[in-house]
C-alpha cells in the first residue's frame, strides 16, 4: 500500500478523530482525558458517542486559534483514504515559551477541554505534564 503525506484540512477532522478513537479506544489515559469515549463497542457505536462530537468541535474551534499546532495525514494512494495522522506543536522564541508554559499548567488554571472528564483529565494530563516539565524545563 503506497502512501503519501499531506496537510490535514478541516474536512479531514472527522476521519482524524475516528482514527484516534479506534486506535486509542483501549487506552485508560485517553479514556480518562476524554479524548476517546469511555465505552466499549463497535466503531459505529464509538463514532455515535458525544465524545466524538466534542472532540471534532474542539479541533475545529482551535483550528485557526493555535498557530503552534500542525497536522499531517498519511493517505493510501490506491483508495485515497486517510490511514493515519500526526499532530505536534512547535513553539518559537520567548512568546512561544510563554504559550508552552500556559499549555502545561497543572494548577487551577489548567485548561480542561470541552467534554472532558475534568477529574480524569486533571489527574492523567497533570501527571504527564509534570513529567514533561521535568524533562523540558
C-alpha positions as YAML, in Angstrom:
chain: A
units: angstrom
residues:
- id: 1
  name: UNK
  ca: [0.00, 0.00, 0.00]
- id: 2
  name: UNK
  ca: [1.86, 3.11, -1.17]
- id: 3
  name: UNK
  ca: [1.08, 6.22, 0.87]
- id: 4
  name: UNK
  ca: [1.88, 9.88, 0.64]
- id: 5
  name: UNK
  ca: [1.90, 12.64, 3.25]
- id: 6
  name: UNK
  ca: [-0.05, 15.87, 3.00]
- id: 7
  name: UNK
  ca: [-1.51, 18.53, 5.32]
- id: 8
  name: UNK
  ca: [-4.83, 17.83, 7.02]
- id: 9
  name: UNK
  ca: [-7.76, 20.04, 6.05]
- id: 10
  name: UNK
  ca: [-10.79, 20.88, 8.16]
- id: 11
  name: UNK
  ca: [-12.80, 18.38, 6.12]
- id: 12
  name: UNK
  ca: [-10.44, 15.62, 7.35]
- id: 13
  name: UNK
  ca: [-11.10, 16.25, 11.06]
- id: 14
  name: UNK
  ca: [-13.96, 13.71, 11.49]
- id: 15
  name: UNK
  ca: [-11.82, 10.95, 9.92]
- id: 16
  name: UNK
  ca: [-8.85, 12.01, 12.08]
- id: 17
  name: UNK
  ca: [-10.99, 11.73, 15.21]
- id: 18
  name: UNK
  ca: [-12.29, 8.32, 14.10]
- id: 19
  name: UNK
  ca: [-8.73, 7.05, 13.64]
- id: 20
  name: UNK
  ca: [-7.74, 8.27, 17.10]
- id: 21
  name: UNK
  ca: [-10.81, 6.82, 18.76]
- id: 22
  name: UNK
  ca: [-10.45, 3.42, 17.09]
- id: 23
  name: UNK
  ca: [-6.71, 3.10, 17.74]
- id: 24
  name: UNK
  ca: [-6.68, 4.54, 21.26]
- id: 25
  name: UNK
  ca: [-10.03, 3.22, 22.47]
- id: 26
  name: UNK
  ca: [-8.47, 0.76, 24.91]
- id: 27
  name: UNK
  ca: [-6.17, 3.38, 26.45]
- id: 28
  name: UNK
  ca: [-7.10, 4.22, 30.03]
- id: 29
  name: UNK
  ca: [-5.20, 7.50, 29.61]
- id: 30
  name: UNK
  ca: [-7.23, 8.61, 26.60]
- id: 31
  name: UNK
  ca: [-10.48, 7.39, 28.19]
- id: 32
  name: UNK
  ca: [-9.72, 9.37, 31.35]
- id: 33
  name: UNK
  ca: [-8.85, 12.57, 29.50]
- id: 34
  name: UNK
  ca: [-11.96, 12.39, 27.33]
- id: 35
  name: UNK
  ca: [-10.11, 12.07, 24.02]
- id: 36
  name: UNK
  ca: [-11.85, 8.74, 23.36]
- id: 37
  name: UNK
  ca: [-15.22, 7.58, 24.71]
- id: 38
  name: UNK
  ca: [-15.15, 5.57, 27.91]
- id: 39
  name: UNK
  ca: [-17.19, 2.80, 26.29]
- id: 40
  name: UNK
  ca: [-16.55, -0.46, 24.50]
- id: 41
  name: UNK
  ca: [-18.34, -1.16, 21.27]
- id: 42
  name: UNK
  ca: [-18.24, -1.31, 17.53]
- id: 43
  name: UNK
  ca: [-16.65, 1.52, 15.52]
- id: 44
  name: UNK
  ca: [-20.18, 2.68, 14.69]
- id: 45
  name: UNK
  ca: [-21.16, 2.84, 18.39]
- id: 46
  name: UNK
  ca: [-17.96, 4.68, 19.27]
- id: 47
  name: UNK
  ca: [-18.49, 7.13, 16.37]
- id: 48
  name: UNK
  ca: [-22.03, 7.84, 17.58]
- id: 49
  name: UNK
  ca: [-20.81, 8.89, 21.04]
- id: 50
  name: UNK
  ca: [-20.94, 12.50, 22.27]
- id: 51
  name: UNK
  ca: [-17.18, 12.23, 22.85]
- id: 52
  name: UNK
  ca: [-16.59, 12.15, 19.08]
- id: 53
  name: UNK
  ca: [-18.76, 15.22, 18.52]
- id: 54
  name: UNK
  ca: [-16.97, 17.10, 21.33]
- id: 55
  name: UNK
  ca: [-13.53, 16.15, 20.01]
- id: 56
  name: UNK
  ca: [-14.39, 17.29, 16.46]
- id: 57
  name: UNK
  ca: [-15.73, 20.58, 17.87]
- id: 58
  name: UNK
  ca: [-12.58, 21.12, 19.96]
- id: 59
  name: UNK
  ca: [-10.27, 20.57, 17.00]
- id: 60
  name: UNK
  ca: [-12.32, 22.81, 14.69]
- id: 61
  name: UNK
  ca: [-12.66, 25.54, 17.35]
- id: 62
  name: UNK
  ca: [-8.88, 25.64, 17.77]
- id: 63
  name: UNK
  ca: [-8.09, 25.28, 14.06]
- id: 64
  name: UNK
  ca: [-7.33, 28.98, 13.49]
- id: 65
  name: UNK
  ca: [-6.57, 29.87, 17.12]
- id: 66
  name: UNK
  ca: [-3.42, 27.81, 17.75]
- id: 67
  name: UNK
  ca: [-0.54, 28.78, 15.46]
- id: 68
  name: UNK
  ca: [1.75, 26.27, 17.22]
- id: 69
  name: UNK
  ca: [-0.32, 23.25, 16.12]
- id: 70
  name: UNK
  ca: [0.46, 21.27, 12.97]
- id: 71
  name: UNK
  ca: [-1.30, 18.24, 11.46]
- id: 72
  name: UNK
  ca: [-0.29, 15.89, 8.65]
- id: 73
  name: UNK
  ca: [-2.06, 12.87, 7.23]
- id: 74
  name: UNK
  ca: [-0.93, 9.68, 5.52]
- id: 75
  name: UNK
  ca: [-3.12, 8.90, 2.51]
- id: 76
  name: UNK
  ca: [-3.42, 5.47, 0.85]
- id: 77
  name: UNK
  ca: [-2.67, 6.22, -2.80]
- id: 78
  name: UNK
  ca: [-4.88, 3.37, -4.04]
- id: 79
  name: UNK
  ca: [-8.03, 4.26, -2.10]
- id: 80
  name: UNK
  ca: [-7.42, 7.96, -1.41]
- id: 81
  name: UNK
  ca: [-8.35, 7.30, 2.24]
- id: 82
  name: UNK
  ca: [-6.56, 8.86, 5.21]
- id: 83
  name: UNK
  ca: [-4.99, 5.96, 7.12]
- id: 84
  name: UNK
  ca: [-3.01, 7.82, 9.79]
- id: 85
  name: UNK
  ca: [-2.29, 11.30, 11.10]
- id: 86
  name: UNK
  ca: [0.26, 13.17, 13.18]
- id: 87
  name: UNK
  ca: [-0.13, 16.23, 15.39]
- id: 88
  name: UNK
  ca: [2.57, 18.28, 17.04]
- id: 89
  name: UNK
  ca: [3.24, 21.73, 18.44]
- id: 90
  name: UNK
  ca: [6.19, 23.99, 17.59]
- id: 91
  name: UNK
  ca: [6.91, 26.90, 19.93]
- id: 92
  name: UNK
  ca: [9.21, 29.72, 18.75]
- id: 93
  name: UNK
  ca: [11.12, 32.24, 20.85]
- id: 94
  name: UNK
  ca: [10.13, 33.79, 24.16]
- id: 95
  name: UNK
  ca: [6.48, 34.20, 23.15]
- id: 96
  name: UNK
  ca: [6.41, 30.54, 22.21]
- id: 97
  name: UNK
  ca: [7.81, 29.61, 25.61]
- id: 98
  name: UNK
  ca: [5.02, 31.59, 27.30]
- id: 99
  name: UNK
  ca: [2.44, 29.70, 25.24]
- id: 100
  name: UNK
  ca: [4.09, 26.37, 26.07]
- id: 101
  name: UNK
  ca: [4.19, 27.14, 29.81]
- id: 102
  name: UNK
  ca: [0.48, 28.04, 29.72]
- id: 103
  name: UNK
  ca: [-0.28, 24.78, 27.92]
- id: 104
  name: UNK
  ca: [1.37, 22.65, 30.62]
- id: 105
  name: UNK
  ca: [-0.23, 24.21, 33.68]
- id: 106
  name: UNK
  ca: [-1.44, 21.71, 36.25]
- id: 107
  name: UNK
  ca: [-2.88, 24.15, 38.79]
- id: 108
  name: UNK
  ca: [-6.42, 25.55, 38.87]
- id: 109
  name: UNK
  ca: [-5.67, 27.48, 35.67]
- id: 110
  name: UNK
  ca: [-5.23, 24.24, 33.73]
- id: 111
  name: UNK
  ca: [-7.25, 24.22, 30.51]
- id: 112
  name: UNK
  ca: [-9.79, 21.38, 30.56]
- id: 113
  name: UNK
  ca: [-11.21, 20.71, 27.08]
- id: 114
  name: UNK
  ca: [-14.91, 20.74, 26.29]
- id: 115
  name: UNK
  ca: [-16.50, 17.39, 27.09]
- id: 116
  name: UNK
  ca: [-13.53, 16.04, 29.04]
- id: 117
  name: UNK
  ca: [-13.95, 14.23, 32.33]
- id: 118
  name: UNK
  ca: [-12.49, 17.03, 34.46]
- id: 119
  name: UNK
  ca: [-11.23, 14.86, 37.32]
- id: 120
  name: UNK
  ca: [-9.71, 12.26, 34.99]
- id: 121
  name: UNK
  ca: [-8.24, 14.93, 32.72]
- id: 122
  name: UNK
  ca: [-6.63, 16.82, 35.60]
- id: 123
  name: UNK
  ca: [-5.17, 13.63, 37.07]
- id: 124
  name: UNK
  ca: [-3.86, 11.96, 33.89]
- id: 125
  name: UNK
  ca: [-2.83, 15.04, 31.96]
- id: 126
  name: UNK
  ca: [-1.41, 16.59, 35.13]
- id: 127
  name: UNK
  ca: [0.94, 13.62, 35.66]
- id: 128
  name: UNK
  ca: [2.01, 13.71, 32.02]
- id: 129
  name: UNK
  ca: [2.62, 17.47, 32.03]
- id: 130
  name: UNK
  ca: [4.57, 17.33, 35.30]
- id: 131
  name: UNK
  ca: [6.96, 14.80, 33.73]
- id: 132
  name: UNK
  ca: [7.17, 16.87, 30.55]
- id: 133
  name: UNK
  ca: [8.14, 19.97, 32.57]
- id: 134
  name: UNK
  ca: [10.85, 17.99, 34.39]
- id: 135
  name: UNK
  ca: [12.28, 16.82, 31.08]
- id: 136
  name: UNK
  ca: [11.97, 20.04, 29.05]
- id: 137
  name: UNK
  ca: [12.32, 22.60, 31.85]
...
